[in-house]
Each structure stands twice: as structure tokens, then as C-alpha cells.
């Protein structure tokens, strides 16, 4: 769906802001790869493959936007990491992602290519909106820390033990 959404953007926008995809190849991806091939050949999609965790802040920081139209997430670390780097995010309006992102990003139906494309266009074309999302994303991301996670988890265990 992300590929379809990107394909709906004007060609000059695609050339100016290529879609960079990070992650290893998965199973049963031949149809996705076939859809990507012409865009890769045109130079508007770049497939980075696996990127070590320590290099991801550089990838995020170089991005104009981060799109994550996932169908299921246990928590949603990638959008949170992108927000911490000041990158406006587009996420699915399902699973844990709206709770993680709050009002600091754009939530869309993950199978709605038109909505994803419109969100991309809004971030790419409206600089003040993009800057506002960036600021809100940074502010939102500092609410999530490993220390806070450990403290809240410990509290839940103590509450469960106390009955």
C-alpha cells in the first residue's frame, strides 16, 4: 500500500523525495518486488536492505517523513525513533500506533493508499505543518523512556501480587 501511495505522488515529487525502504527481504515478496522494480529503475525508490540499529538515527534524520502503515505492531518503536529524530510520521490508525504517536503524527488506514499519499503530500508541501509535526514528535518521544517502562512494569507486577 505504501508503494501504491508513493506512486500516486507527482513524478517531480518522487524525484525530489525518493522513497527509501529499510529492512531485509521477507518471504513471499515477489509481487512487491515486481511492483518496486520500475520505481527502483527510475531511481525514485531506494532499497537499503538491512541497516544496523546504530545507523538508523542517520537514516531517520535524513528523512523528510517516515511512513509506517503497519497492520500490526506490538508497540511501535520505529515511529517513536523517527519522532525522536524530529521526523514527521505517518502511521496506521490501528494497533498500538495511534497510542504511541498521539497527536504528534498523522494516523491513516493502513490499506488506504489515497489517504497515505495525501498525508505524504501534506508533509512534503506544507513546511509549517511539517515543522509543527516535527516539534510535536520530539516532545512526544521524550515521554517514552526505558526507565519509565521498567517502573510501570514493576508497578503492575506489585499490583498483581497485592491482588
C-alpha positions as CSV (number, residue, x, y, z in Angstrom):
1,X,0.0,0.0,0.0
2,X,2.9,2.4,0.7
3,X,4.3,1.7,-2.7
4,X,0.9,2.5,-4.3
5,X,0.6,5.6,-2.2
6,X,4.1,6.8,-3.2
7,X,3.2,6.1,-6.9
8,X,0.3,8.5,-6.6
9,X,2.6,11.4,-5.9
10,X,3.6,13.6,-8.8
11,X,6.7,12.4,-10.6
12,X,8.7,15.6,-9.7
13,X,7.9,15.0,-6.0
14,X,9.0,11.4,-6.3
15,X,12.3,12.5,-7.9
16,X,12.9,15.2,-5.3
17,X,11.9,13.0,-2.3
18,X,12.6,9.3,-3.2
19,X,11.1,6.5,-1.1
20,X,13.8,4.9,0.9
21,X,12.9,1.5,2.3
22,X,14.8,-0.2,5.1
23,X,14.6,-3.8,6.0
24,X,15.5,-7.3,5.0
25,X,13.6,-9.1,2.2
26,X,10.8,-11.3,3.6
27,X,9.0,-14.3,2.4
28,X,6.6,-14.3,-0.5
29,X,7.6,-10.8,-1.7
30,X,7.9,-11.4,-5.4
31,X,4.7,-9.4,-6.2
32,X,6.0,-6.5,-4.1
33,X,9.4,-6.7,-5.7
34,X,7.8,-6.7,-9.2
35,X,5.9,-3.5,-8.2
36,X,9.1,-1.9,-6.9
37,X,11.3,-2.8,-9.9
38,X,10.2,0.1,-12.2
39,X,10.4,2.6,-9.4
40,X,13.9,1.4,-8.4
41,X,15.0,1.5,-12.1
42,X,13.7,5.1,-12.3
43,X,15.7,6.0,-9.2
44,X,12.7,7.1,-7.1
45,X,12.8,4.1,-4.7
46,X,15.9,3.1,-2.9
47,X,16.1,-0.3,-1.2
48,X,18.7,-0.2,1.6
49,X,18.1,-3.7,2.9
50,X,19.2,-4.4,6.5
51,X,20.6,-1.4,8.3
52,X,22.2,-1.9,11.7
53,X,20.4,-0.2,14.7
54,X,23.3,2.2,15.3
55,X,22.9,3.6,11.7
56,X,19.2,4.2,11.9
57,X,19.4,7.7,13.6
58,X,21.3,8.8,10.5
59,X,18.6,7.3,8.2
60,X,15.8,8.9,10.2
61,X,17.5,12.3,10.4
62,X,18.0,12.4,6.7
63,X,14.3,11.7,6.0
64,X,11.6,14.3,5.2
65,X,8.9,12.0,6.6
66,X,8.6,8.5,8.0
67,X,5.7,6.3,6.8
68,X,4.8,3.2,8.8
69,X,1.4,1.8,7.5
70,X,1.8,-1.4,9.6
71,X,-1.2,-3.8,10.0
72,X,0.0,-4.9,13.4
73,X,2.5,-3.7,15.9
74,X,3.2,-4.8,19.5
75,X,4.4,-1.3,20.4
76,X,5.8,0.8,17.5
77,X,9.4,1.6,18.2
78,X,10.3,2.8,14.6
79,X,7.8,5.7,14.6
80,X,8.9,6.6,18.1
81,X,12.6,6.6,17.0
82,X,11.7,8.7,13.9
83,X,9.8,11.2,16.1
84,X,12.8,11.4,18.5
85,X,14.9,12.4,15.4
86,X,12.4,15.2,14.6
87,X,10.9,13.4,11.6
88,X,7.2,13.8,10.9
89,X,5.5,10.4,11.0
90,X,2.6,8.8,9.2
91,X,1.3,5.7,10.9
92,X,-1.6,3.2,10.8
93,X,-4.7,4.2,12.7
94,X,-4.8,0.7,14.2
95,X,-3.0,-1.5,16.8
96,X,-0.7,0.4,19.2
97,X,0.5,3.1,16.8
98,X,-2.1,5.8,17.5
99,X,-1.4,5.5,21.2
100,X,2.3,5.8,20.7
101,X,2.2,8.7,18.2
102,X,-0.8,10.6,19.8
103,X,-1.4,13.9,18.0
104,X,2.3,14.2,17.0
105,X,1.8,12.4,13.7
106,X,-0.8,11.5,11.0
107,X,-2.8,8.4,11.5
108,X,-4.3,6.7,8.4
109,X,-6.0,3.5,7.5
110,X,-3.1,1.2,6.6
111,X,-4.7,-0.1,3.4
112,X,-5.8,3.3,2.1
113,X,-3.3,4.3,-0.5
114,X,-5.1,7.6,-1.2
115,X,-5.0,8.6,2.5
116,X,-1.4,7.7,2.8
117,X,-0.5,9.6,-0.3
118,X,-2.4,12.7,0.9
119,X,-0.6,12.5,4.2
120,X,2.7,12.3,2.4
121,X,1.8,15.3,0.2
122,X,0.7,17.3,3.2
123,X,4.1,16.8,4.9
124,X,6.1,17.4,1.7
125,X,4.2,20.5,0.6
126,X,3.3,22.3,3.9
127,X,6.5,23.3,5.6
128,X,4.9,24.8,8.6
129,X,2.7,21.7,9.2
130,X,5.8,19.5,8.8
131,X,7.8,21.6,11.2
132,X,4.9,21.5,13.7
133,X,4.7,17.7,13.5
134,X,8.5,17.6,14.0
135,X,8.3,19.6,17.2
136,X,5.3,17.7,18.5
137,X,7.1,14.4,17.7
138,X,10.2,15.3,19.6
139,X,8.1,16.4,22.6
140,X,6.0,13.2,22.4
141,X,9.0,10.9,22.1
142,X,10.6,12.1,25.4
143,X,7.5,10.8,27.2
144,X,8.8,7.2,26.5
145,X,11.8,6.0,28.3
146,X,13.2,2.6,29.2
147,X,13.3,3.8,32.9
148,X,9.6,4.7,32.8
149,X,8.8,1.4,31.1
150,X,10.6,-0.5,33.8
151,X,9.0,1.5,36.6
152,X,5.5,1.0,35.2
153,X,6.1,-2.7,34.6
154,X,7.3,-3.2,38.2
155,X,4.2,-1.3,39.5
156,X,1.9,-3.6,37.5
157,X,3.7,-6.7,39.0
158,X,3.4,-5.3,42.5
159,X,-0.3,-4.5,42.0
160,X,-0.9,-8.0,40.7
161,X,0.9,-9.6,43.7
162,X,-1.0,-7.4,46.1
163,X,-4.2,-8.8,44.5
